[in-house]
Amino acid sequence: MISNKQFRWSALLFSLLLFGLTIGASKRCAMVVETRGNNTLTVDDKSARMRTLQVLPAEAQVNVAEGAILRLSYFSSGKKEKITGPCSLRIGTGASELIE
């Protein structure tokens, strides 16, 4: 049987976990449906090659190379985008914004 003290600690930990998940989930805006070519993602000055089913945060910068293809799906708006390079864009909450 769980004591009252154990129950309170469990409830506190669960609340903190739930709070952390909601904060993290609020920044997730889009998912990569397809990536072909040399597409890179930059978040907080760290760059990496993009991969299919990758979740993208708001304000991330994406560089789509010449001849490359990128398809995104946005969570909040349901909008689907197909982008062909070369271009750079910033991930918004419901759509991308062209930088160059």
Buried (B, 14 or more C-beta within 10 A) or exposed (E): EEEEEEEEEEEEEEEEEEEEEEEEEEEBBBBBBBBBBBBBBBBEEEEEEBEEEBEBBBBBBBBBBEEBBBBBBBBEEEBEBEBEBEBBBBBBBEBBEEEE
